């Protein structure tokens, strides 16, 4: 990776034995500065802008094999590679998907898979101007010394994995860690989440992948919206501090925050307008305008809730592209329509386009919620949900 050196205005000292130059302490600290994102800078900015393009967002289908198995079992299918391939083929070969979807986050298995006709899934996406992305974290494990909290593993070997994913066609990456409000959150857990995200982001950029930075603040709890706002501000403050410490190129990242909502068990639900107000307040206080895109996660909201809340955030101009990176909030109706039956593939793909178009309209601030089904309004929150 290219290194930039700082030129000092005057010699700090004379020569040491062997011709080496003696430098003062300030000079030693300033000698070498990492060139942000190395030789990939222009490409990273271009990729981020493509994903953060008007009226489009991200389809997240990066569930691990175990989590995908949960999805499949909900419609009576066994968790086999063939069934996982069939479902992801249904999603990734949907005609006109690229009108509403700018990026798709894949699991490693899917990145290397092809359709039953032999066409690489990566090429299916590229043909529709959809950027292929890849989940690179290795999941959550208990964080020793914390209040029953977690940290995200996966930094070991990340550079070589990112390089291989880039060769396979991926152009952005995703790393998810979590913060639990009922657990505190502890200062240790917040710092660990922020530092891990920053190290991942620097490594991903070093290898040509735009990092999606995702510290998910879980919906679990009975706290009010003001508590969520306070915690979110603390978390994002730490995240950007460590991103800067790691010389991450802000123009070449995307964020995947939780919306600022009350806890799922709070006695009062918040309106889309209240959620938009609190969420945008947090973002304006903590996120530099250099960041191209804010791609919200749905986090267990119903399909309609997630879309209404996104729409409310786009009723006035924002410094960043404010959009979506939804998994369940794009897939729930699709799965229930498909039921694993070949004769239902076309209807399931139409269901995907309905949800994708609704969120596209929400990104543009034009979604009304008219004509939505009762199924799309059902909440998907599960207490203690694990991926």
N, C-alpha and C positions, 0 to 999 in steps of 0.2 A: 504494500500500500504506500502511496506517495506521502512523504513527510515534508512539512514546511518548517523552515528554520527562521528564527527571529534574528535579525541583524542588529547587533549592539552598536550604539553610536560612538562608544569609546572603549579602548581595551580595559579590561578589568584588572589586569596585572601583567607581569612579565612572563617569560617562558619558564616552564619547569624542566627538569632533566628529561632528555629525549625529545625536546622540542614541543612538548605539550603546553597549551596555554592555560594559565591559572585564571579562574573566573570568580567573581564575587558571588555571594549567595543569591542575590536577585538575578544575576546573569544565569546562574545554573538553573534556577527555577524557570526561566523564560527561554531556555535554549531551544527546546523542541516543542512544537505545537502540532497536533494531529490535523492533517487536512481533512475537513469534514467529508465523510463518505467517499474519499478517494476518487478514483477515476469514474465512478458511477454517478456522480452528482447530477449531471444533466439528465441522465436516464431516470433516476429516482424522481426528480421533479416532474418529468413528463408522465411517468407512470401514475404518480399521485394525482396529478391533474386529470388524467384520463378516468381514474376511478371516481374522482370527485367531479363528475360532469353533470350538467343540469338535467334534472328529471330521472336520474339513475342512482342506484345504490347497490349493495352487496347481498348476494345470496350465500348464506353461510351453511355449507353442507359438510363441515369438517368434523362431524361427530366421530369419535373413536369407534372401532368395530363393536365394542361392548355397548356403547350408547346407541349406535345405529341398530343394534340388536333389540334394544328396548322399543325403538320406533317400530321395527318390523313385527315384534311380538304383539304390539297393540292392534295389529290387523291380522294376527294369526299366522305370520310367516316365520319360518326358522331363520336363525342368524347364520346364513351361509354366504360365501363370497359371491355366488351366483345371484342370490337375492339382493345383496347390497349393490352389485353391479347393475342389476335390472332397475332398481329404484333410482340410482344416480344417473343411469342412462335416460330414464324418463325425464328427469329434471334438466339435464344438460343438453338434450336434443330438442327441447321445446322451441318451436319456430317462433321468431320475433321476440325472443326473450331479451336480446340485446337492446331493444328499445327502452327497456326499463331497468336492466341489470348491467352494471359496469364491471363487476368483479365477482368471482365465485371462490370462496375459501374451501379448499379440498383437504381431505385426510390423505396421508401418504399413499395408502392403497389406491385411492381414486386417481391421484396424480399420475400413476403408472398404468392405469387401466385403459382399455379401449372399449368401444361399443361391440356388440355381438357381430357387427359387420366388419370389425377390424379398424375402425377409425379412432385414433387417440382422443380421449376426452379433452385433452389440452387443445387439440386442433378444432374440436367442436366449439369450444369457447372462443378461440381466436377468430374463427369464421364469422362470429357475431360481434366482434369487437368487444369481447368480455375478457378482462384480465384474469388469468389463472393465479390463484393464491394458494398458500399452503400453511397448515397448522404446524408449528415447529416446537411447541412446548411439549413436555413429557408428563404433564398432569400435576395435580396437587397432592402433597404429602403433609403430614403433621409438622408443625413448626415447634421444635423444642424450646422451652422457656417462655412460651406465649400462653395466652388465655384460650387454650383449645382451638387455636387458629391454624391456618395452612400457609405453605409457601409453594411456589411453582418451580419444579425441577426441569432441567433440560439444557443448561448452558454447556455442559460437557459435550464436546464434539459438535457443537452447534455450527461453527464456521464451516466445517467440511460438509455437514448436511445441507446447509444453505447453498453452498457451491454446487452440490449435486442437484438440488431442487431447481436452481437457476438453469442448469444445463437441460433439465427436463422441460423447461418452459414456464416455471413459476416466476412471477414478477413482483409479488408481494407476500408478506408473511403475517402470521397471527400468533400472539402469545397471550394467553389468558391467565391472570391471577385474580384472586378474590379478596375482598375485605368484608368482614362481618360486623355489623353495628351491634347486635346483641353480645358479641364477644369483646366489645370495647369501643372501637378496635384498639389493640395495644400499639404503643409507639413502635415496638419491635416489628410487628406485623406490617405496619404501614411502611416503615423504612425498607424492610425486606422486599415488599411488593414493588416499591418504587425503584430500588437499586436493581432488582432482577429485570424489570422492564427496560431500564436504561441500558444495561449490559447487552441484553438481547437486541435492542434497537440498533446499537452501534455495530454489533456483529452482523446483523442482517444487512444493514446498509453497506458494510464493507464487502459484501458478496452480491450486491446488486438487487437486493430485495427491499421494497418499501415496507417498513415495519408498521403493523397495526398495533397500537399501544392500548391494552385493555385491562385496566384494573376494575373489575366488576364489583360494585358495591351491592351486595346481595339484598334481595327484597325481604328476606326473613326478618321478622320482628314486629313489634307493635308501636314503634316510635313514630313521631310526627314528621312532617315534611321539613321543618326547620332543623331537626336533628340530622336528617339526611344531607341537607345543604351544608351544614357545618362540617360533617365528616368528609363530604365530597371535596370541599374546598381544601381541607387538610391533605387529603390524598393527592389531589392534582398539584398542589403546591410542591409536595415532595417529589412527585414524578418529574415535573419540569426542572426542578433543581438538579436532579441526578441525570436527566437527559442532557442538560447543559454541561454538567461535569464530564460527561462522556463524549462531548463534542458531536452530538447527534445533529444532523441537518434537519431543522424543523420543517423546511419546505418539502422534505422528502419523507414525511411520516403521515400517518392517518391515525385518528383516535377512535376508540370504540368504548365510549363511556356508558354508564347506566344513566337513565333519566332520573332526575331528582323527584322522587315520589315518597309518600308515606310508606312505612313498613306494610307488608301485605296483610298483617293482622291488626292494623290500626283501626280504630272504631269509625273513622270517617274517611271516605274516599276523596281524593282531590280531583278537581275538574281538569280537563286538558289545558285550559288557560292558566290555572295555578301551577301545573307541572311545567308548562312552557316558561312561565315567569321565573320560577326558581331555578330551572335548569339553565336558562340563558344567563341568569345572574351569575351562577357559578362559573360558566364558561367564560363570560366576559371578564371576570375577576382573575381567572387563572390561565387561560389559553391564549398564547400569542397569535395575532392575526396572520403570522407567517405560515401557520399550519393550514394546509389546503382543505382538509375535510374532517368533519365530525360524523362518524357513521355509528348511530346508536344501536345498542343491543336491545332486545325486547324483554329479556329477563323474566319470562313467565307471564307477561301481560297477554290478554287476549289479542287476537289478530286485529280486531277493530280498535281496541284501546291503543295499541302501539301506533296504529296509523293516525288516529285522531290526535294523539299527543305530538307526533311528528308534524302534522299539519299545523297545529297551533304554534309551533316554533318557527314556522316559515311564513307567518303573516306579516312580517316586516324584514327588511334586509339584515343579513348577518355578515360578519367579517369572514366567515368560513362557509363552505358548502355544508349544509346541515341535512343529513340524509340517514339512511338505514343500513344495518348489517344484521339482518334477521335470519334466524334459523326456524324455530317453531312457529313464529308469527308469519312465515311464508309457506311452511310445509304442512301445517296441521290439516288444512282442508284438502291438500293434495293427497296425503296418505289415506285419509278417510274416503276419498273418492276412488282412489286406485284399488285398494283392497287386495293388491297382489295379482290382479287379473289382467291378462293381456288386452282383453276387450275394453278395459276401462282406462287404458293409457291416454287416449285422446282426451277424454273427459277430465282426467287428472291434470294433463298439461294445460287445459283451458282454465282449471281452477288455479294453477300456478300463475297464469297470466292475469287472472282477475286480481289476485293479491299483489302481484308485482306492479300492475298498473295503478292500483289504489295507492300504493306507497310512492310511486312515481308522482302521482298527482299531489300527494302530501308533501313531497320534497319541493314542489312548485307552489305549495300553499293553496291548492285548488280542490282538495278532497272534501266531500260533503257528508259521506257516510250513508248516503241514500242507497237503499236496496240491498243492504248487507244481510246475510243469513243469520239465523239464531246461533248456528254452530260457530260462526266467525266471532261472535260476541262472548263466547265462553272463555273464562280465564284459564290459564295454563300453569299457574303458580303451584309448585309442589314444595312443601316445607323440607328444608335440608336436601334439596335436589342436587344430585351429583352427575357430572358428565362422563 
